[in-house]
Amino acid sequence: MTISVKESLDIKKYIGSAIMLVFGMIAFYRWTISQELFFISLCFRDVIASYFLSKRKEAIKTSSKKMAITAYASSALPLFYLSAPADEISNLTILVLNLTTILGFLIVTFATIDLGFKLGVSPAKRGKKVTSGIYRITKHPMYLGYLIAHSGLLLLNPLNRFIFTIALILFWIRAKEENRILD
């Protein structure tokens, strides 16, 4: 029995959907331990991404497997952020963390809605480039939203600076690849 190219692509989108669902379950587990808004928001993002990935449009042009690995690693990276002991966190720190989480994930939500079934983890062209909605304001609102949401975690633990720096580099690589594929 042979699998057609179209069926092979369908399998890829379901694998990507399953990976994001697993990330969502890990984020949910992290939330049950820390009760940090960031992790429940991350869980929500991953579950929504899983749905859109399972329904996404077929790609016209895709990036390399290396880029796909980079993209999924970038999506998993926030699961490694460290918390601070509850007794060491001030109310002001919690407020800043929650505000950056809300603002960042709000931007991500608008970007996800604008992309709809064109959403993908790894850069790919799935039809006409989106330039409406929040994409009128910035070329890469998803990455901007993630960076804002991640920034509050810098206050919780000094080691989060290392994870944030890696996230920043990976978002830059993904954005550069998206520009190459979409332009």
PyMOL commands that set and color helices and strands:
alter all, ss='L'
color gray80, all
select helices_A, chain A and resi 5-34+37-55+65-80+86-88+91-118+133-136+141-155+160-182
alter helices_A, ss='H'
color red, helices_A
select strands_A, chain A and resi 61-62+124-125
alter strands_A, ss='S'
color yellow, strands_A
deselect
rebuild
show_as cartoon
